[in-house]
Amino acid sequence: PTVHIDSNALENLINFCQGIGTLVLDNCTGPFKFLVLSTFPKLKRIEIGMFDDLDYVDIVDTNLECIRFKNDTSTELYVSASACAGIREIDWSCCTINQPTLFKDLTCVFPLLEGGVFQIHGTNTLKAASNLLLRKLTLRNFDSSLTE
């Protein structure tokens, strides 16, 4: 079954449920094209599965520790390096990242990363050599040869 989230429901979540620590959106539809995660100040974990018509997700001013995208559509992530500083677990294998340079040095951008799954386009380097916390790294369907 699919859950329809209208703009009023999302606005109510943003205005009245600011204590949300985990947000899971799967098999959803809605009349909006973007999701701004910074509107949830205590959000630590986000999981987005199938979400029809979701064009982009803003991950700029967040304190996230875990991000999972299992959306097979063309959702694009707008990401800042500062928003990645606290991330411990990540799965960005089914989305498009607006800044492939985030992957040039995983240790610098993701200093706490313990496990990651990435689908990387538009870069030909990946450096993770000095990250002592990293236990598992999976690269999927990337279109460039990676080094280091």
DSSP file (Angstrom, degrees, kcal/mol; ACC not computed):
  #  RESIDUE AA STRUCTURE BP1 BP2  ACC     N-H-->O    O-->H-N    N-H-->O    O-->H-N    TCO  KAPPA ALPHA  PHI   PSI    X-CA   Y-CA   Z-CA
    1    1 A P              0   0    0      0, 0.0     2,-0.4     0, 0.0     0, 0.0   0.000 360.0 360.0 360.0 145.4    0.0    0.0    0.0
    2    2 A T        -     0   0    0     26,-0.0     2,-0.5     2,-0.0    26,-0.2  -0.824 360.0-141.2-102.7 138.8    1.1    3.5   -0.8
    3    3 A V  E     -a   28   0A   0     24,-2.9    26,-2.2    -2,-0.4     2,-0.6  -0.868  10.7-147.5-100.0 126.8    0.8    6.4    1.7
    4    4 A H  E     -a   29   0A   0     -2,-0.5     2,-0.7    24,-0.2    26,-0.2  -0.849  11.2-167.0 -95.2 121.9   -0.2    9.8    0.4
    5    5 A I        -     0   0    0     24,-3.3    27,-0.3    -2,-0.6     2,-0.1  -0.928   8.7-160.2-109.3 111.8    1.4   12.7    2.3
    6    6 A D     >  -     0   0    0     -2,-0.7     4,-2.0    24,-0.2     3,-0.3  -0.399  34.1-101.2 -86.8 170.3   -0.2   16.0    1.4
    7    7 A S  H  > S+     0   0    0      1,-0.2     4,-2.3     2,-0.2     5,-0.2   0.821 121.2  55.5 -62.9 -31.6    1.4   19.3    2.0
    8    8 A N  H  > S+     0   0    0      2,-0.2     4,-2.5     1,-0.2    -1,-0.2   0.906 106.8  49.8 -66.8 -41.2   -0.7   19.9    5.2
    9    9 A A  H  > S+     0   0    0     -3,-0.3     4,-2.1     2,-0.2    -2,-0.2   0.923 113.3  45.5 -64.1 -43.8    0.5   16.7    6.7
   10   10 A L  H  X S+     0   0    0     -4,-2.0     4,-2.4     2,-0.2    -2,-0.2   0.912 112.4  51.0 -66.0 -41.8    4.2   17.5    6.0
   11   11 A E  H  X S+     0   0    0     -4,-2.3     4,-2.6     1,-0.2     5,-0.2   0.892 109.3  51.3 -62.1 -39.7    3.8   21.0    7.3
   12   12 A N  H  X S+     0   0    0     -4,-2.5     4,-2.8     2,-0.2     5,-0.4   0.901 109.1  51.0 -64.1 -40.7    2.2   19.7   10.5
   13   13 A L  H  X S+     0   0    0     -4,-2.1     4,-1.8     1,-0.2    -2,-0.2   0.942 113.2  45.5 -59.1 -47.4    5.1   17.3   10.9
   14   14 A I  H  < S+     0   0    0     -4,-2.4    -2,-0.2     1,-0.2    -1,-0.2   0.911 120.3  38.5 -63.7 -44.3    7.6   20.2   10.5
   15   15 A N  H  < S+     0   0    0     -4,-2.6     3,-0.2    -5,-0.2    -2,-0.2   0.841 129.6  24.7 -78.5 -34.8    5.7   22.6   12.8
   16   16 A F  H  < S+     0   0    0     -4,-2.8    -3,-0.2    -5,-0.2    -2,-0.2   0.499 117.6  52.7-114.9  -5.2    4.6   20.3   15.6
   17   17 A C    ><  +     0   0    0     -4,-1.8     3,-1.6    -5,-0.4    -1,-0.2  -0.301  55.3 140.8-127.0  49.8    7.0   17.3   15.6
   18   18 A Q  T 3   +     0   0    0      1,-0.3    24,-0.9    -3,-0.2    -1,-0.1   0.561  64.3  70.4 -72.4  -6.4   10.4   18.9   15.8
   19   19 A G  T 3   +     0   0    0     -3,-0.1    -1,-0.3    22,-0.1     2,-0.1   0.397  66.1 133.0 -88.1   3.3   11.6   16.2   18.2
   20   20 A I    <   +     0   0    0     -3,-1.6    22,-0.2    -7,-0.2     3,-0.1  -0.356  27.4 175.5 -59.3 124.6   11.6   13.6   15.5
   21   21 A G        +     0   0    0      1,-0.3    23,-2.8    22,-0.2    24,-2.3   0.713  69.3  35.2-100.3 -29.2   14.9   11.7   15.7
   22   22 A T  E     -c   45   0B   0     22,-0.2     2,-0.5    21,-0.2    -1,-0.3  -0.996  64.1-174.5-129.7 130.3   14.1    9.1   13.0
   23   23 A L  E     -c   46   0B   0     22,-2.4    24,-2.6    -2,-0.4     2,-0.5  -0.982   1.6-176.7-128.0 120.0   12.1    9.7    9.8
   24   24 A V  E     +c   47   0B   0     -2,-0.5     2,-0.5    22,-0.2    24,-0.2  -0.973   2.3 179.8-118.4 121.5   11.3    6.8    7.5
   25   25 A L  E     +c   48   0B   0     22,-2.9    24,-3.3    -2,-0.5     2,-0.4  -0.964  16.7 154.7-121.8 111.7    9.4    7.6    4.3
   26   26 A D        +     0   0    0     -2,-0.5   -23,-0.2    22,-0.2    25,-0.1  -1.000  61.4   7.8-143.0 140.3    8.7    4.6    2.1
   27   27 A N  S    S+     0   0    0     23,-0.8   -24,-2.9    -2,-0.4     2,-0.3   0.938  93.9 147.4  54.8  50.6    6.1    3.8   -0.5
   28   28 A C  E     -ab   3  51A   0     22,-2.2    24,-2.1   -26,-0.2     2,-0.3  -0.807  33.6-170.7-116.6 155.0    4.9    7.4   -0.4
   29   29 A T  E     +a    4   0A   0    -26,-2.2   -24,-3.3    -2,-0.3    24,-0.1  -0.937  15.7 159.2-133.2 160.3    3.4    9.9   -2.8
   30   30 A G        -     0   0    0     22,-0.4   -24,-0.2    -2,-0.3   -26,-0.0  -0.973  49.3-108.0-173.4 164.6    2.8   13.6   -2.3
   31   31 A P  S    S+     0   0    0      0, 0.0     2,-0.3     0, 0.0   -25,-0.1   0.337  89.0  88.3 -85.5   8.4    2.3   16.9   -4.1
   32   32 A F        -     0   0    0    -27,-0.3    -2,-0.1     1,-0.1   -27,-0.1  -0.768  58.1-157.8-111.6 156.4    5.7   18.3   -3.2
   33   33 A K  S    S+     0   0    0     -2,-0.3    22,-2.2    21,-0.2    23,-2.0   0.564  71.7  42.3-105.9 -13.7    9.0   17.9   -5.1
   34   34 A F  E     -h   56   0C   0     21,-0.2     2,-0.4    20,-0.2    23,-0.2  -0.948  56.2-153.5-139.9 157.4   11.5   18.6   -2.3
   35   35 A L  E     -h   57   0C   0     21,-1.6    23,-2.9    -2,-0.3     2,-0.7  -0.995   8.4-156.8-131.6 124.0   12.2   17.8    1.3
   36   36 A V  E >   -h   58   0C   0     -2,-0.4     3,-1.0    21,-0.2    23,-0.1  -0.894   5.3-170.7-103.5 110.2   14.3   20.1    3.5
   37   37 A L  G >  S+     0   0    0     21,-1.9     3,-1.9    -2,-0.7     6,-0.2   0.703  75.1  76.0 -77.2 -19.1   15.8   18.0    6.4
   38   38 A S  G 3  S+     0   0    0     20,-0.3    -1,-0.2     1,-0.3    21,-0.1   0.632  78.5  75.6 -68.2 -10.8   17.0   21.0    8.4
   39   39 A T  G <  S+     0   0    0     -3,-1.0    -1,-0.3     1,-0.2    -2,-0.1   0.579  87.2  65.4 -75.5  -7.5   13.5   21.7    9.5
   40   40 A F    X   -     0   0    0     -3,-1.9     3,-1.7     1,-0.1    -1,-0.2  -0.834  69.3-175.2-112.2  89.7   13.8   18.7   11.9
   41   41 A P  T 3  S+     0   0    0      0, 0.0    -1,-0.1     0, 0.0   -22,-0.1   0.717  81.3  43.3 -64.3 -23.1   16.5   20.0   14.3
   42   42 A K  T 3  S+     0   0    0    -24,-0.9     2,-0.3   -22,-0.2   -23,-0.1   0.309  80.4 132.7-103.6   8.7   16.8   16.7   16.3
   43   43 A L    <   +     0   0    0     -3,-1.7    20,-0.5    -6,-0.2   -22,-0.2  -0.441  17.2 160.4 -66.3 123.0   16.8   14.4   13.2
   44   44 A K        +     0   0    0    -23,-2.8    21,-3.3     1,-0.3    22,-2.2   0.621  63.7  37.4-112.4 -25.9   19.6   11.8   13.5
   45   45 A R  E     +cd  22  66B   0    -24,-2.3   -22,-2.4    20,-0.2     2,-0.4  -0.993  58.3 179.8-137.7 129.7   18.3    9.1   11.1
   46   46 A I  E     -cd  23  67B   0     20,-2.1    22,-2.3    -2,-0.4     2,-0.4  -0.997   1.2-178.5-129.5 133.3   16.6    9.4    7.7
   47   47 A E  E     -cd  24  68B   0    -24,-2.6   -22,-2.9    -2,-0.4     2,-0.5  -0.989   2.8-175.4-129.5 122.8   15.5    6.6    5.5
   48   48 A I  E     +cd  25  69B   0     20,-2.6    22,-3.2    -2,-0.4    23,-0.3  -0.963   9.6 166.8-121.6 116.2   13.8    7.3    2.2
   49   49 A G        -     0   0    0    -24,-3.3     2,-0.3    -2,-0.5   -23,-0.1   0.210  62.1 -12.8 -95.8-138.8   12.5    4.4    0.1
   50   50 A M        +     0   0    0     21,-0.1   -22,-2.2    20,-0.1   -23,-0.8  -0.496  68.2 165.5 -67.2 124.1   10.2    4.7   -2.8
   51   51 A F  B >   -b   28   0A   0     -2,-0.3     3,-1.5   -24,-0.2   -22,-0.2  -0.812  28.9-138.7-143.9  96.8    8.8    8.2   -2.8
   52   52 A D  T 3  S+     0   0    0    -24,-2.1   -22,-0.4    -2,-0.3     3,-0.1  -0.244  81.1   7.8 -60.7 141.3    7.1    9.2   -6.1
   53   53 A D  T 3  S+     0   0    0      1,-0.2     2,-0.9   -24,-0.1    -1,-0.2   0.494  83.1 139.6  69.8   7.6    7.7   12.7   -7.4
   54   54 A L    <   +     0   0    0     -3,-1.5    -1,-0.2     1,-0.2   -20,-0.2  -0.741  23.4 175.7 -83.5 108.9   10.4   13.6   -4.9
   55   55 A D        +     0   0    0    -22,-2.2    21,-3.0    -2,-0.9     2,-0.3   0.879  57.2   2.9 -84.9 -41.2   13.0   15.5   -7.0
   56   56 A Y  E     -hi  34  76C   0    -23,-2.0   -21,-1.6    19,-0.2     2,-0.4  -0.998  50.5-151.0-151.4 156.2   15.5   16.6   -4.3
   57   57 A V  E     -hi  35  77C   0     19,-2.3    21,-2.8    -2,-0.3     2,-0.7  -0.991  20.2-138.8-125.4 129.9   16.4   16.4   -0.7
   58   58 A D  E     +hi  36  78C   0    -23,-2.9   -21,-1.9    -2,-0.4   -20,-0.3  -0.811  24.8 170.8 -94.5 115.5   18.3   19.2    1.1
   59   59 A I  E     + i   0  79C   0     19,-3.7    21,-1.7    -2,-0.7    24,-0.2  -0.623  41.6 111.3-120.0  68.1   20.9   17.9    3.5
   60   60 A V  S    S+     0   0    0     -2,-0.3     2,-0.7    19,-0.2    23,-0.1   0.842  77.4  28.5-109.3 -54.2   22.7   21.2    4.3
   61   61 A D  S    S+     0   0    0     -3,-0.1     2,-0.3    22,-0.1    -1,-0.2  -0.675  92.5 119.8-112.6  76.1   22.0   22.2    7.9
   62   62 A T        -     0   0    0     -2,-0.7   -24,-0.1    -3,-0.2   -18,-0.1  -0.857  58.1-144.9-133.4 167.1   21.5   18.9    9.6
   63   63 A N        +     0   0    0    -20,-0.5    21,-0.1    -2,-0.3    20,-0.1  -0.216  44.9 161.8-120.2  38.4   23.0   16.8   12.5
   64   64 A L        +     0   0    0     19,-0.2    22,-0.2     1,-0.1   -19,-0.2  -0.274  26.4 179.6 -67.1 145.0   22.4   13.4   10.8
   65   65 A E  S    S+     0   0    0    -21,-3.3    23,-3.0     1,-0.3    24,-2.1   0.584  74.6  31.5-111.5 -24.5   24.2   10.3   11.9
   66   66 A C  E     +de  45  89B   0    -22,-2.2   -20,-2.1    22,-0.2     2,-0.4  -0.991  60.5 178.2-140.9 129.0   22.5    7.8    9.4
   67   67 A I  E     +de  46  90B   0     22,-1.9    24,-2.4    -2,-0.4     2,-0.4  -0.995   3.2 176.3-132.1 127.6   21.2    8.4    5.9
   68   68 A R  E     -de  47  91B   0    -22,-2.3   -20,-2.6    -2,-0.4     2,-0.5  -0.992   6.0-175.9-132.8 126.6   19.7    5.7    3.7
   69   69 A F  E     +d   48   0B   0     22,-2.4    25,-0.6    -2,-0.4    24,-0.5  -0.977  14.5 163.1-121.5 117.7   18.2    6.3    0.3
   70   70 A K        +     0   0    0    -22,-3.2     2,-0.6    -2,-0.5   -21,-0.1  -0.093  33.1 132.9-118.5  30.1   16.6    3.3   -1.4
   71   71 A N        -     0   0    0    -23,-0.3     4,-0.2    23,-0.2   -21,-0.1  -0.751  42.3-162.7 -89.6 119.1   14.7    5.4   -3.9
   72   72 A D        +     0   0    0     -2,-0.6    -1,-0.1     2,-0.1    23,-0.1   0.414  65.6  87.4 -82.9   3.1   15.1    4.0   -7.5
   73   73 A T  S    S-     0   0    0     21,-0.2     2,-0.5   -22,-0.1    -2,-0.1  -0.150 100.3 -85.3 -89.1-168.9   13.9    7.3   -9.0
   74   74 A S        +     0   0    0     21,-0.1     2,-0.2    -2,-0.1    21,-0.1  -0.218  62.0 160.6 -96.6  44.8   16.0   10.3   -9.9
   75   75 A T        -     0   0    0     -2,-0.5    21,-2.2    19,-0.3     2,-0.4  -0.467  27.0-149.4 -66.3 133.2   16.1   12.0   -6.5
   76   76 A E  E     -ij  56  96C   0    -21,-3.0   -19,-2.3    19,-0.2     2,-0.5  -0.882   2.1-142.6-108.5 138.0   18.9   14.4   -6.2
   77   77 A L  E     -ij  57  97C   0     19,-3.5    21,-2.2    -2,-0.4     2,-0.7  -0.865   2.1-155.9-101.4 128.6   20.7   15.2   -2.9
   78   78 A Y  E     +i   58   0C   0    -21,-2.8   -19,-3.7    -2,-0.5     2,-0.4  -0.921  30.3 177.4 -99.3 112.3   21.9   18.7   -2.1
   79   79 A V  E     -i   59   0C   0     -2,-0.7     2,-0.3   -21,-0.2   -19,-0.2  -0.918  23.7-157.2-126.2 139.9   24.6   18.1    0.4
   80   80 A S    >>  -     0   0    0    -21,-1.7     4,-0.6    -2,-0.4     3,-0.5  -0.874  26.9-125.9-109.8 151.7   27.1   20.3    2.3
   81   81 A A  G >4 S+     0   0    0     -2,-0.3     3,-1.1     1,-0.2     4,-0.5   0.868 110.7  58.2 -61.4 -36.7   30.3   19.0    3.7
   82   82 A S  G >4 S+     0   0    0      1,-0.3     3,-0.8     2,-0.2     4,-0.3   0.829 100.7  56.4 -64.7 -30.7   29.4   20.4    7.2
   83   83 A A  G <4 S+     0   0    0     -3,-0.5     3,-0.3     1,-0.2    -1,-0.3   0.666 103.6  55.8 -73.1 -15.5   26.2   18.3    7.2
   84   84 A C  G X< S+     0   0    0     -3,-1.1     3,-1.3    -4,-0.6    28,-0.3   0.557  79.5  92.7 -91.6  -9.6   28.4   15.2    6.7
   85   85 A A  T <  S+     0   0    0     -3,-0.8    27,-0.4    -4,-0.5    -1,-0.2   0.781  91.9  38.0 -60.4 -31.8   30.6   15.7    9.7
   86   86 A G  T 3  S+     0   0    0     -3,-0.3     2,-0.3    -4,-0.3    -1,-0.3   0.402  84.8 123.8-100.0   2.4   28.5   13.6   12.1
   87   87 A I    <   +     0   0    0     -3,-1.3    25,-0.3     1,-0.2   -22,-0.2  -0.479  24.7 167.1 -73.2 126.7   27.5   10.8    9.7
   88   88 A R        +     0   0    0    -23,-3.0    26,-3.1     1,-0.3    27,-1.6   0.696  69.3  29.4-105.0 -30.8   28.4    7.3   10.9
   89   89 A E  E     +ef  66 115B   0    -24,-2.1   -22,-1.9    25,-0.2     2,-0.3  -0.998  68.4 172.0-137.5 133.9   26.3    5.2    8.4
   90   90 A I  E     -ef  67 116B   0     25,-1.8    27,-1.7    -2,-0.4     2,-0.3  -1.000  19.6-176.4-147.0 141.5   25.3    6.1    4.9
   91   91 A D  E     +ef  68 117B   0    -24,-2.4   -22,-2.4    -2,-0.3     3,-0.2  -0.839  18.4 156.3-137.4 100.3   23.7    4.5    1.9
   92   92 A W  E     + f   0 118B   0     25,-3.2    27,-1.4    -2,-0.3     3,-0.4  -0.391  33.2 120.6-114.7  50.5   23.6    6.7   -1.2
   93   93 A S  S    S+     0   0    0    -24,-0.5    -1,-0.1    25,-0.2    25,-0.1   0.578  72.2  44.7 -94.7  -9.1   23.4    4.0   -3.8
   94   94 A C  S    S+     0   0    0    -25,-0.6   -19,-0.3    -3,-0.2     2,-0.3  -0.279 104.4  60.3-129.5  48.6   20.1    5.0   -5.4
   95   95 A C  S    S-     0   0    0     -3,-0.4     2,-0.5    24,-0.1   -19,-0.2  -0.937  77.2-103.8-158.2 176.9   20.3    8.8   -5.8
   96   96 A T  E     -j   76   0C   0    -21,-2.2   -19,-3.5    -2,-0.3     2,-0.4  -0.958  26.8-146.0-115.1 129.9   22.3   11.6   -7.5
   97   97 A I  E     -j   77   0C   0     -2,-0.5   -19,-0.2    22,-0.2    24,-0.1  -0.806   4.4-150.0 -96.7 133.4   24.7   13.7   -5.4
   98   98 A N  S    S+     0   0    0    -21,-2.2    -1,-0.1    -2,-0.4   -20,-0.1   0.660  90.4  44.6 -77.5 -14.2   25.0   17.3   -6.4
   99   99 A Q    >   +     0   0    0    -22,-0.2     3,-2.1     1,-0.1    -1,-0.2  -0.724  57.2 175.0-131.3  83.8   28.7   17.5   -5.2
  100  100 A P  G >  S+     0   0    0      0, 0.0     3,-1.6     0, 0.0     4,-0.1   0.689  75.0  78.0 -62.7 -15.2   30.8   14.5   -6.3
  101  101 A T  G >  S+     0   0    0      1,-0.3     3,-1.5     2,-0.2     4,-0.4   0.663  73.0  80.3 -67.9 -13.6   33.8   16.3   -4.8
  102  102 A L  G <  S+     0   0    0     -3,-2.1     3,-0.4     1,-0.3    -1,-0.3   0.778  90.5  53.6 -59.0 -24.6   32.5   15.2   -1.4
  103  103 A F  G <  S+     0   0    0     -3,-1.6    24,-0.9     1,-0.2     3,-0.5   0.454  79.4  91.0 -93.2  -1.2   34.1   11.8   -2.1
  104  104 A K  S <  S+     0   0    0     -3,-1.5     2,-0.2     1,-0.3    -1,-0.2   0.844 107.7  13.1 -64.1 -32.2   37.6   13.1   -2.9
  105  105 A D     >  -     0   0    0     -3,-0.4     4,-2.2    -4,-0.4     3,-0.3  -0.725  65.0-179.5-146.5  93.6   38.5   12.6    0.7
  106  106 A L  H  > S+     0   0    0     21,-2.7     4,-2.8    -3,-0.5     7,-0.2   0.838  83.5  59.3 -62.1 -34.0   36.1   10.6    2.9
  107  107 A T  H  4 S+     0   0    0     20,-0.7    -1,-0.2     1,-0.2     6,-0.1   0.896 110.9  40.2 -64.0 -40.6   38.3   11.0    6.0
  108  108 A C  H  4 S+     0   0    0     -3,-0.3    -2,-0.2     2,-0.1    -1,-0.2   0.931 124.6  35.2 -74.1 -47.1   38.0   14.8    5.9
  109  109 A V  H  < S+     0   0    0     -4,-2.2    -2,-0.2     1,-0.3    -3,-0.2   0.876 131.1  30.3 -78.5 -38.8   34.3   15.1    4.9
  110  110 A F    ><  +     0   0    0     -4,-2.8     3,-1.4    -5,-0.3    -1,-0.3  -0.627  69.0 163.2-118.5  69.6   33.0   12.0    6.8
  111  111 A P  T 3  S+     0   0    0      0, 0.0    22,-0.2     0, 0.0    -1,-0.1   0.741  78.3  41.9 -65.2 -22.7   35.4   11.8    9.8
  112  112 A L  T 3  S+     0   0    0    -27,-0.4     2,-0.1   -25,-0.3    -5,-0.1   0.341  80.9 137.8-103.4   5.5   33.0    9.5   11.8
  113  113 A L    <   +     0   0    0     -3,-1.4   -25,-0.2    -7,-0.2   -24,-0.2  -0.318  19.2 167.9 -62.2 125.1   32.0    7.2    9.0
  114  114 A E        +     0   0    0    -26,-3.1    21,-3.3     1,-0.4    22,-1.4   0.676  68.9   9.9-105.5 -29.0   31.9    3.6   10.0
  115  115 A G  E     +fg  89 136B   0    -27,-1.6   -25,-1.8    20,-0.2    -1,-0.4  -0.977  66.3 176.5-155.1 139.3   30.1    2.1    7.0
  116  116 A G  E     -fg  90 137B   0     20,-2.4    22,-2.7    -2,-0.3     2,-0.4  -1.000  20.3-165.3-149.2 146.8   29.1    3.4    3.6
  117  117 A V  E     +fg  91 138B   0    -27,-1.7   -25,-3.2    -2,-0.3     2,-0.4  -0.995  27.2 179.6-126.3 122.3   27.5    2.4    0.3
  118  118 A F  E     -fg  92 139B   0     20,-2.7    22,-3.0    -2,-0.4     2,-0.6  -0.950  29.8-160.4-129.3 144.4   28.0    4.9   -2.5
  119  119 A Q        -     0   0    0    -27,-1.4     2,-0.5    -2,-0.4   -22,-0.2  -0.968  30.6-166.0-115.4 108.8   27.0    5.2   -6.1
  120  120 A I        +     0   0    0     -2,-0.6    23,-1.0    20,-0.5    24,-0.4  -0.858  14.9 172.7-110.4 126.3   29.5    7.8   -7.4
  121  121 A H        +     0   0    0     -2,-0.5   -24,-0.1    21,-0.2     3,-0.1  -0.956  62.2  25.1-123.6 146.0   29.3    9.6  -10.7
  122  122 A G  S    S+     0   0    0     -2,-0.4     2,-0.3     1,-0.2    -1,-0.1   0.626  98.6  88.5  83.2  13.8   31.4   12.4  -12.0
  123  123 A T        -     0   0    0     -3,-0.1    -1,-0.2     1,-0.1    21,-0.1  -0.985  48.4-167.6-138.5 152.1   34.6   11.8  -10.0
  124  124 A N  S    S+     0   0    0     -2,-0.3     2,-0.4    -3,-0.1    23,-0.3   0.272  70.2  65.1-121.3  10.5   37.7    9.6  -10.7
  125  125 A T        +     0   0    0     21,-0.2     2,-0.3    23,-0.1    23,-0.1  -0.975  47.9 177.3-133.0 150.1   39.3    9.7   -7.2
  126  126 A L        -     0   0    0     21,-1.1     2,-0.5    -2,-0.4   -22,-0.2  -0.929   7.6-170.6-148.6 122.7   38.3    8.4   -3.8
  127  127 A K        +     0   0    0    -24,-0.9   -21,-2.7    -2,-0.3   -20,-0.7  -0.970  29.4 138.3-120.9 123.3   40.5    8.7   -0.8
  128  128 A A    >   +     0   0    0     -2,-0.5     3,-1.2    20,-0.5     6,-0.1   0.104  31.9 122.5-142.9  20.5   39.7    6.9    2.5
  129  129 A A  T 3  S+     0   0    0      1,-0.3   -24,-0.0    19,-0.1    19,-0.0   0.802  75.6  40.9 -62.6 -35.2   43.1    5.7    3.5
  130  130 A S  T 3  S+     0   0    0      2,-0.0     2,-1.0     1,-0.0    -1,-0.3   0.267  78.7 115.5-103.9  14.2   43.4    7.3    6.9
  131  131 A N    <   -     0   0    0     -3,-1.2     3,-0.3     1,-0.2   -19,-0.0  -0.730  39.9-176.5 -84.7 105.1   39.9    6.8    8.3
  132  132 A L  S    S+     0   0    0     -2,-1.0    -1,-0.2     1,-0.2   -20,-0.1   0.668  78.4  55.2 -76.9 -17.4   40.4    4.5   11.2
  133  133 A L  S    S+     0   0    0    -22,-0.2     2,-0.3   -20,-0.1    -1,-0.2   0.724  78.7 107.7 -85.9 -23.8   36.6    4.1   12.0
  134  134 A L        +     0   0    0     -3,-0.3   -20,-0.2     1,-0.2   -19,-0.2  -0.395  32.6 161.6 -65.3 119.2   35.7    2.9    8.5
  135  135 A R        +     0   0    0    -21,-3.3     2,-0.4     1,-0.3   -20,-0.2   0.676  64.4  24.6-108.8 -27.8   34.8   -0.8    8.7
  136  136 A K  E     +g  115   0B   0    -22,-1.4   -20,-2.4     2,-0.0     2,-0.4  -0.981  57.3 174.9-146.7 129.1   32.8   -1.3    5.5
  137  137 A L  E     -g  116   0B   0     -2,-0.4     2,-0.4   -22,-0.2   -20,-0.2  -0.986   5.7-175.7-136.6 123.8   32.8    0.6    2.2
  138  138 A T  E     -g  117   0B   0    -22,-2.7   -20,-2.7    -2,-0.4     2,-0.5  -0.979   6.8-163.3-121.7 130.0   30.8   -0.5   -0.9
  139  139 A L  E     -g  118   0B   0     -2,-0.4     2,-0.4   -22,-0.2   -20,-0.2  -0.959  14.2-170.6-113.0 128.9   30.9    1.2   -4.3
  140  140 A R        -     0   0    0    -22,-3.0   -20,-0.5    -2,-0.5    -2,-0.0  -0.937  54.3 -18.3-124.0 141.6   28.2    0.5   -6.7
  141  141 A N  S    S+     0   0    0     -2,-0.4     2,-0.2     1,-0.1    -1,-0.1   0.726  76.3 168.1  45.5  36.4   27.5    1.3  -10.4
  142  142 A F        -     0   0    0    -24,-0.1   -21,-0.2     1,-0.1    -1,-0.1  -0.545  32.1-147.3 -82.6 152.6   30.1    4.1  -10.6
  143  143 A D  S    S+     0   0    0    -23,-1.0     2,-0.3    -2,-0.2   -22,-0.1   0.296  73.4  59.6-104.9   9.7   31.0    5.3  -14.0
  144  144 A S  S    S-     0   0    0    -24,-0.4     2,-0.4   -21,-0.1   -24,-0.1  -0.925  87.4-103.6-131.3 157.7   34.6    6.2  -13.4
  145  145 A S        -     0   0    0     -2,-0.3     2,-0.3     1,-0.0    -2,-0.1  -0.675  39.5-144.2 -79.5 136.4   37.7    4.3  -12.3
  146  146 A L        -     0   0    0     -2,-0.4     2,-0.3   -21,-0.1   -21,-0.2  -0.757  12.5-160.7-103.8 148.3   38.5    5.0   -8.7
  147  147 A T              0   0    0     -2,-0.3   -21,-1.1   -23,-0.3     0, 0.0  -0.807 360.0 360.0-123.0 166.4   42.0    5.2   -7.2
  148  148 A E              0   0    0     -2,-0.3   -20,-0.5   -23,-0.1    -1,-0.1   0.429 360.0 360.0  66.7 360.0   43.4    5.0   -3.7
